[in-house]
Amino acid sequence: MPWVKSNLVCIALTIALQTQTAQAQGDPLGADGMAEAIVSMISPVWTGPRTPAPNRVQRPSEASLVVRSPYALLTVHADPSVTRQTMQLAMAALEHARARLDTMGWPAPISDGDLGGGPDVDLYLTSALPPDAYSDGMAWWTYLDRASTFAVLDPATPTELLDACVTAAYAEALLMSMDPAEARAWRRATAAWLTWELTGRFGCDGDAVTRQQAEPFRSWVGGAAGDGAGGALWLAYLSARHDAVPGRFVRDVWGLASQRTWEGTGLRADPDLWSAIESAVERSGDRLLDNVEELAVLRWFVGRADPSDAVAAALDSDAKAPISLQMKRLPTRVIAHQPLESFGSAYVVMDGAVWNGSTRLRAWLQGEYGVRWSFAAVQLDDRGNEIRRIAAPHTGPTPRAYLPIEIDHATRRLVFVVTNLSNELPDSDEPDMSERSFELIVDRSDY
């Protein structure tokens, strides 16, 4: 009944006032405990997962040189060995990143007080700390969980990479400030994607996406190459598929994942980016696993066919997903020797000489238990472009799938795309426990 709750609140407030007097007297009546007990009766208790707040890191005092922006609250600090020209180039990149991200609707990192000599966002060109985003500690005065942050960049960064590396460093500091509970791998992936949007390069570690392509068995984000930076390809795909306004989808899911921790130790870890993305995708009428399957097929065409997709066209032609297995006879049975991580894929190839004029084939997937599987067959012409595709329904508790394939007369190659759909959303803070292997059987069909 409402009046009962109101009475309990009044009692709690009364005891809280009494507590002030009791504390001065050593709390002889245990008023603190009584107040906590009553408040716990009327306040929801968080029982979800928690994650530690980012460690507080002392700012590098070695970076004694300073350049402040005349246009924005931005400061570049540097070691004495860094030239003034390098600092000015870094500042120009920092101003550009801040302006572009402001235009895209991203919030600025919260003020750090005067920890960097003023309220500015601080970038340190120093060898005193490894390049990364760092926390000064949690901001107690904000409604949602926020942290004061700063960024560190290697002072030996080549001049031609300064623009991308400064942009990525600023983005990582912004993201840690915006949601300190989110996994570092998500910050790395998002910063790499934002850097690509702003500079055309996937972060400071520009090869991470290429390495992600070279090892398609990897999970997106948590197990991605470059400590997560390879997951930028996943975010680029989601942005291209779901944006009404460029860049809005990823920005909004970061906002959706933000939360407020007001009790207990550690930070609330749910919703995280994976659950926020799933909710946003399903809200649009789409399905997350369909997105995973579509990208698994799309990434095969990088460097192999006409780049009709903008995301595939953005990658270098040498960023090819390798052939996992090749079938050389019919009937055939192949076993994957490299297990697939959550949302990782494998590509099994059969060339036209193998089916030798047959017009119908049958293919079976047998996956290991404990995860769901996606199984698709893509027919390619002599230029490597897609002619036709068929996909089996995603598997359930029984990890088996079947595909009846009618070969088009123009087909020169079949690519079987197998993807581990996991049995739950990945947790980028935890080791992947869903690695699984599979086998394929393909034969002619006489139906």
C-alpha positions as CSV (number, residue, x, y, z in Angstrom):
1,M,0.0,0.0,0.0
2,P,1.4,3.5,-0.9
3,W,1.0,4.9,2.7
4,V,3.1,2.1,4.0
5,K,6.0,3.0,1.7
6,S,5.6,6.7,2.6
7,N,5.8,5.8,6.3
8,L,8.9,3.8,5.9
9,V,10.6,6.6,4.0
10,C,9.7,9.0,6.8
11,I,11.1,6.6,9.4
12,A,14.3,6.2,7.4
13,L,14.7,10.0,7.2
14,T,14.1,10.3,10.9
15,I,16.7,7.7,11.7
16,A,19.1,9.3,9.3
17,L,18.8,12.6,11.3
18,Q,19.3,10.7,14.5
19,T,22.3,9.1,13.0
20,Q,24.1,12.4,12.9
21,T,23.8,12.7,16.7
22,A,24.5,9.0,17.3
23,Q,27.7,9.2,15.3
24,A,29.0,12.0,17.5
25,Q,28.3,9.7,20.5
26,G,29.8,6.6,18.9
27,D,26.4,5.4,17.6
28,P,25.4,3.6,20.8
29,L,22.0,2.6,19.4
30,G,23.3,1.2,16.0
31,A,21.2,3.8,14.1
32,D,23.5,3.4,11.0
33,G,22.5,-0.3,10.8
34,M,18.8,0.4,11.3
35,A,18.8,3.1,8.6
36,E,20.5,0.8,6.1
37,A,18.1,-2.0,6.9
38,I,15.0,0.1,6.3
39,V,16.4,1.7,3.1
40,S,17.2,-1.8,1.8
41,M,13.5,-2.7,2.3
42,I,12.3,0.1,0.0
43,S,15.2,0.4,-2.5
44,P,15.9,-2.0,-5.4
45,V,19.1,-4.1,-5.0
46,W,21.3,-4.7,-8.0
47,T,22.0,-8.4,-8.5
48,G,23.5,-8.2,-11.9
49,P,27.2,-8.5,-13.0
50,R,29.7,-6.0,-11.8
51,T,33.1,-4.9,-13.1
52,P,35.9,-3.0,-11.4
53,A,36.2,0.7,-12.0
54,P,39.3,1.6,-14.1
55,N,42.5,1.9,-12.1
56,R,43.5,5.4,-11.1
57,V,46.8,6.3,-12.7
58,Q,49.1,9.1,-11.7
59,R,49.6,11.6,-14.5
60,P,53.1,11.6,-16.0
61,S,55.1,14.5,-14.6
62,E,57.8,13.9,-17.2
63,A,55.7,15.7,-19.8
64,S,56.7,19.2,-18.9
65,L,56.1,20.9,-22.3
66,V,52.6,22.4,-22.8
67,V,50.6,23.6,-25.7
68,R,47.0,24.8,-25.1
69,S,44.4,25.3,-27.8
70,P,43.1,28.8,-28.4
71,Y,39.8,27.3,-29.7
72,A,38.8,24.5,-27.3
73,L,39.5,23.1,-23.9
74,L,42.4,20.9,-25.1
75,T,46.0,20.7,-24.0
76,V,48.9,18.7,-25.4
77,H,51.7,17.8,-22.9
78,A,55.0,16.4,-24.1
79,D,58.4,15.1,-22.9
80,P,61.3,17.6,-23.3
81,S,62.6,15.6,-26.3
82,V,59.4,16.3,-28.3
83,T,59.7,19.1,-30.9
84,R,57.4,22.1,-30.9
85,Q,56.3,21.2,-34.4
86,T,55.2,17.7,-33.4
87,M,53.2,19.2,-30.5
88,Q,51.5,21.6,-32.9
89,L,50.6,18.8,-35.3
90,A,49.2,16.8,-32.5
91,M,47.2,19.7,-31.3
92,A,45.8,20.3,-34.8
93,A,44.7,16.6,-35.0
94,L,43.2,16.9,-31.5
95,E,41.2,20.0,-32.4
96,H,40.0,18.3,-35.6
97,A,38.9,15.1,-33.7
98,R,37.1,17.1,-31.0
99,A,35.3,19.3,-33.5
100,R,34.2,16.3,-35.7
101,L,33.0,14.2,-32.8
102,D,31.1,17.1,-31.3
103,T,29.4,17.5,-34.7
104,M,28.5,13.8,-34.7
105,G,26.8,14.3,-31.3
106,W,29.4,12.6,-29.1
107,P,29.8,14.2,-25.7
108,A,33.2,15.6,-24.6
109,P,35.0,13.9,-21.8
110,I,34.0,15.3,-18.4
111,S,36.2,18.0,-16.8
112,D,39.2,16.7,-14.8
113,G,39.2,19.8,-12.6
114,D,42.7,21.1,-12.8
115,L,44.6,17.8,-12.8
116,G,46.3,18.8,-16.1
117,G,46.8,22.4,-15.1
118,G,43.3,23.4,-16.1
119,P,39.9,22.0,-17.0
120,D,41.1,20.9,-20.5
121,V,41.1,17.4,-22.0
122,D,44.8,16.4,-21.8
123,L,46.9,14.4,-24.3
124,Y,50.4,13.4,-23.2
125,L,53.1,12.7,-25.7
126,T,55.3,10.7,-23.3
127,S,57.2,7.5,-22.9
128,A,56.5,7.4,-19.2
129,L,53.3,5.4,-19.8
130,P,52.3,2.9,-22.5
131,P,49.9,4.5,-25.1
132,D,46.4,4.2,-23.9
133,A,43.5,5.9,-22.2
134,Y,43.8,6.3,-18.4
135,S,41.5,7.2,-15.5
136,D,42.0,9.8,-12.7
137,G,39.1,8.2,-10.8
138,M,35.3,8.1,-10.8
139,A,33.4,11.4,-10.8
140,W,31.1,11.3,-7.8
141,W,29.0,14.3,-8.9
142,T,27.6,12.9,-12.2
143,Y,24.2,11.2,-12.5
144,L,25.5,8.3,-14.7
145,D,28.9,6.6,-14.1
146,R,31.6,8.8,-15.5
147,A,35.4,8.9,-15.1
148,S,37.9,11.7,-15.4
149,T,40.4,10.6,-18.1
150,F,43.5,11.5,-20.1
151,A,45.2,10.0,-23.1
152,V,48.8,9.0,-23.7
153,L,50.5,8.7,-27.1
154,D,54.0,7.5,-27.9
155,P,56.2,10.5,-28.7
156,A,57.9,8.5,-31.4
157,T,54.7,8.2,-33.4
158,P,55.5,8.8,-37.1
159,T,54.3,12.2,-38.4
160,E,52.2,10.6,-41.1
161,L,50.3,8.6,-38.4
162,L,49.8,11.5,-35.9
163,D,46.3,12.4,-37.2
164,A,45.0,8.8,-36.8
165,C,46.8,8.1,-33.6
166,V,45.7,11.3,-31.9
167,T,42.1,10.8,-33.0
168,A,42.1,7.2,-31.7
169,A,43.7,8.3,-28.4
170,Y,41.1,11.1,-27.9
171,A,38.3,8.7,-28.8
172,E,39.4,6.1,-26.2
173,A,39.7,8.8,-23.5
174,L,36.2,10.0,-24.4
175,L,34.7,6.5,-24.3
176,M,36.3,5.6,-21.0
177,S,34.9,8.9,-19.6
178,M,31.5,8.1,-21.1
179,D,31.2,4.5,-19.8
180,P,34.0,3.4,-17.5
181,A,32.3,0.1,-17.0
182,E,32.7,-1.0,-20.6
183,A,35.4,-3.4,-21.6
184,R,38.7,-2.0,-23.0
185,A,38.2,-4.1,-26.2
186,W,35.0,-2.2,-26.9
187,R,36.8,1.1,-26.5
188,R,39.6,0.0,-28.8
189,A,37.1,-1.2,-31.5
190,T,34.9,1.9,-31.3
191,A,37.9,4.3,-31.3
192,A,39.3,2.5,-34.4
193,W,36.0,2.8,-36.2
194,L,35.6,6.4,-35.3
195,T,39.1,7.1,-36.5
196,W,38.2,5.4,-39.8
197,E,35.2,7.6,-40.1
198,L,37.2,10.7,-39.5
199,T,40.6,10.0,-41.1
200,G,40.1,6.9,-43.4
201,R,42.4,4.8,-41.2
202,F,41.2,2.1,-38.8
203,G,42.8,3.6,-35.7
204,C,46.5,3.9,-34.7
205,D,47.0,0.2,-35.2
206,G,45.7,0.3,-38.8
207,D,46.7,-3.3,-39.4
208,A,44.3,-4.7,-36.8
209,V,41.4,-5.1,-39.2
210,T,43.6,-6.8,-41.8
211,R,44.7,-9.2,-39.1
212,Q,41.1,-9.8,-38.1
213,Q,40.4,-10.7,-41.7
214,A,43.4,-13.0,-41.8
215,E,42.1,-14.9,-38.8
216,P,38.3,-15.0,-39.3
217,F,37.9,-17.7,-36.6
218,R,38.3,-14.8,-34.0
219,S,35.4,-13.4,-32.1
220,W,34.3,-9.9,-32.8
221,V,35.6,-7.4,-30.2
222,G,36.5,-9.5,-27.2
223,G,38.8,-11.8,-29.1
224,A,39.6,-9.4,-32.0
225,A,43.0,-8.6,-33.2
226,G,44.8,-5.5,-31.9
227,D,43.3,-5.9,-28.3
228,G,39.9,-5.4,-29.8
229,A,40.7,-2.9,-32.6
230,G,39.9,-5.5,-35.2
231,G,36.3,-5.3,-34.1
232,A,36.0,-1.9,-35.9
233,L,34.9,-3.9,-39.0
234,W,31.9,-5.1,-37.1
235,L,31.0,-1.6,-36.0
236,A,31.5,-0.3,-39.6
237,Y,29.1,-2.9,-40.8
238,L,26.5,-2.1,-38.2
239,S,26.8,1.6,-38.9
240,A,26.3,1.1,-42.6
241,R,23.3,-1.2,-42.1
242,H,21.4,0.7,-39.4
243,D,22.3,4.4,-39.6
244,A,19.6,6.8,-40.4
245,V,22.2,9.5,-39.9
246,P,25.9,8.7,-40.4
247,G,27.4,7.5,-37.1
248,R,24.3,7.7,-35.0
249,F,23.7,3.9,-34.4
250,V,27.1,3.3,-32.6
251,R,26.8,6.6,-30.7
252,D,23.3,5.7,-29.5
253,V,24.2,2.2,-28.3
254,W,27.0,3.6,-26.2
255,G,24.5,5.9,-24.6
256,L,22.1,3.0,-24.1
257,A,24.8,1.0,-22.3
258,S,25.5,3.8,-19.8
259,Q,24.2,3.2,-16.3
260,R,24.4,4.5,-12.7
261,T,26.0,2.6,-9.8
262,W,24.8,4.0,-6.5
263,E,25.4,1.0,-4.1
264,G,27.9,-1.8,-3.5
265,T,31.4,-2.2,-4.9
266,G,32.4,-2.1,-8.5
267,L,30.4,-0.8,-11.4
268,R,27.2,-2.2,-12.9
269,A,28.3,-4.1,-16.0
270,D,24.9,-4.7,-17.6
271,P,23.7,-3.6,-20.1
272,D,27.0,-3.8,-21.9
273,L,27.6,-2.9,-25.6
274,W,26.6,-6.4,-26.8
275,S,23.2,-6.3,-25.1
276,A,22.6,-2.7,-26.1
277,I,23.4,-3.6,-29.8
278,E,21.1,-6.6,-29.7
279,S,18.2,-4.5,-28.2
280,A,18.7,-1.7,-30.8
281,V,18.9,-4.1,-33.8
282,E,15.8,-6.0,-32.7
283,R,14.0,-2.7,-32.1
284,S,14.6,-1.9,-35.8
285,G,12.9,-5.2,-36.8
286,D,16.2,-6.9,-37.6
287,R,17.9,-9.8,-35.8
288,L,21.5,-9.6,-34.4
289,L,22.3,-13.2,-35.6
290,D,21.2,-12.3,-39.1
291,N,23.6,-9.4,-39.0
292,V,26.4,-11.7,-37.9
293,E,25.7,-14.2,-40.7
294,E,25.5,-11.4,-43.3
295,L,28.9,-10.0,-42.3
296,A,30.4,-13.5,-42.3
297,V,29.5,-13.8,-46.0
298,L,30.3,-10.2,-46.9
299,R,33.8,-10.3,-45.6
300,W,34.7,-13.2,-48.0
301,F,34.4,-10.8,-50.9
302,V,37.1,-8.3,-49.7
303,G,39.9,-8.4,-52.3
304,R,38.1,-11.1,-54.3
305,A,35.2,-9.4,-56.2
306,D,33.8,-6.1,-57.3
307,P,33.4,-4.0,-54.1
308,S,29.7,-3.3,-54.3
309,D,29.5,-2.9,-50.5
310,A,31.0,0.3,-49.0
311,V,32.5,-1.5,-46.0
312,A,34.2,-4.1,-48.2
313,A,35.4,-1.4,-50.5
314,A,37.1,0.4,-47.6
315,L,39.5,-2.4,-46.9
316,D,42.7,-3.0,-48.7
317,S,42.6,-5.8,-51.3
318,D,45.1,-7.8,-49.4
319,A,42.7,-8.0,-46.4
320,K,41.4,-11.3,-47.5
321,A,39.7,-13.9,-45.4
322,P,41.6,-17.1,-46.1
323,I,40.2,-20.4,-47.3
324,S,39.9,-22.6,-44.3
325,L,39.5,-25.9,-46.1
326,Q,39.2,-27.0,-49.8
327,M,37.1,-29.9,-51.0
328,K,38.7,-31.8,-53.9
329,R,36.3,-34.8,-54.6
330,L,32.7,-36.0,-54.2
331,P,31.5,-37.3,-51.9
332,T,33.8,-35.6,-49.3
333,R,34.0,-35.0,-45.6
334,V,36.2,-32.3,-44.0
335,I,36.8,-31.5,-40.4
336,A,37.8,-28.0,-39.2
337,H,41.1,-28.1,-37.3
338,Q,40.7,-24.5,-36.1
339,P,37.8,-24.1,-33.6
340,L,35.7,-21.0,-34.1
341,E,35.2,-18.5,-31.4
342,S,31.9,-16.8,-30.7
343,F,30.7,-15.2,-34.0
344,G,33.9,-16.4,-35.8
345,S,33.6,-18.0,-39.3
346,A,35.3,-20.5,-41.6
347,Y,35.3,-20.7,-45.4
348,V,35.2,-24.1,-47.1
349,V,35.7,-24.0,-50.9
350,M,34.8,-26.3,-53.8
351,D,35.6,-25.5,-57.4
352,G,33.5,-26.5,-60.4
353,A,35.8,-29.2,-61.6
354,V,34.9,-31.2,-58.5
355,W,31.1,-31.5,-59.2
356,N,31.9,-31.8,-62.9
357,G,28.6,-30.9,-64.5
358,S,26.3,-32.1,-61.7
359,T,23.4,-29.7,-61.1
360,R,22.4,-30.7,-57.6
361,L,24.4,-31.2,-54.5
362,R,23.7,-32.0,-50.8
363,A,25.6,-30.5,-47.9
364,W,25.5,-31.4,-44.2
365,L,26.9,-29.5,-41.3
366,Q,27.7,-31.2,-38.0
367,G,28.8,-28.8,-35.3
368,E,29.9,-29.4,-31.8
369,Y,27.3,-29.1,-29.1
370,G,26.8,-26.1,-26.9
371,V,26.4,-23.4,-29.5
372,R,24.1,-22.4,-32.4
373,W,25.5,-22.5,-36.0
374,S,24.9,-20.7,-39.2
375,F,25.5,-22.5,-42.5
376,A,25.3,-20.9,-45.9
377,A,26.4,-21.8,-49.5
378,V,27.3,-19.1,-51.9
379,Q,27.7,-19.6,-55.7
380,L,30.3,-17.5,-57.4
381,D,30.9,-16.8,-61.1
382,D,34.3,-16.8,-62.9
383,R,35.0,-13.3,-61.5
384,G,34.2,-14.2,-58.0
385,N,31.0,-12.4,-57.8
386,E,27.9,-13.8,-56.0
387,I,25.3,-15.5,-58.2
388,R,23.1,-17.2,-55.7
389,R,23.0,-17.9,-52.0
390,I,21.2,-20.4,-49.8
391,A,21.3,-20.5,-46.0
392,A,20.0,-23.1,-43.6
393,P,17.9,-22.0,-40.6
394,H,20.2,-21.4,-37.6
395,T,20.6,-24.5,-35.6
396,G,19.1,-25.1,-32.1
397,P,20.0,-27.5,-29.4
398,T,20.9,-30.1,-32.1
399,P,23.8,-28.6,-34.0
400,R,23.0,-30.0,-37.5
401,A,22.1,-28.3,-40.7
402,Y,21.3,-29.4,-44.2
403,L,21.4,-27.5,-47.6
404,P,20.0,-28.7,-50.9
405,I,22.0,-26.9,-53.6
406,E,20.9,-26.3,-57.2
407,I,24.0,-25.3,-59.2
408,D,23.5,-22.4,-61.6
409,H,25.1,-22.9,-65.0
410,A,27.4,-19.9,-64.5
411,T,28.7,-21.1,-61.1
412,R,32.4,-21.7,-61.0
413,R,33.0,-22.0,-57.3
414,L,31.0,-22.8,-54.1
415,V,31.9,-21.2,-50.8
416,F,30.4,-22.8,-47.7
417,V,30.4,-20.2,-44.8
418,V,30.1,-21.6,-41.3
419,T,29.7,-19.3,-38.3
420,N,29.6,-20.1,-34.6
421,L,26.6,-18.1,-33.3
422,S,27.4,-19.0,-29.7
423,N,24.6,-19.8,-27.3
424,E,24.5,-16.4,-25.6
425,L,25.9,-12.9,-26.2
426,P,29.7,-12.7,-25.8
427,D,31.1,-11.0,-22.7
428,S,34.1,-8.9,-23.7
429,D,35.3,-8.8,-20.1
430,E,35.5,-12.6,-19.9
431,P,37.4,-15.4,-21.7
432,D,35.4,-17.0,-24.6
433,M,34.1,-20.3,-23.4
434,S,32.2,-21.1,-26.6
435,E,35.0,-22.2,-29.0
436,R,33.7,-25.1,-31.1
437,S,34.7,-27.1,-34.2
438,F,32.6,-28.6,-37.0
439,E,32.6,-31.0,-40.0
440,L,31.0,-30.8,-43.4
441,I,29.9,-33.5,-45.8
442,V,29.0,-32.8,-49.4
443,D,27.7,-35.3,-52.0
444,R,25.9,-35.3,-55.3
445,S,22.1,-35.4,-55.2
446,D,19.9,-37.8,-57.2
447,Y,16.6,-36.2,-56.2
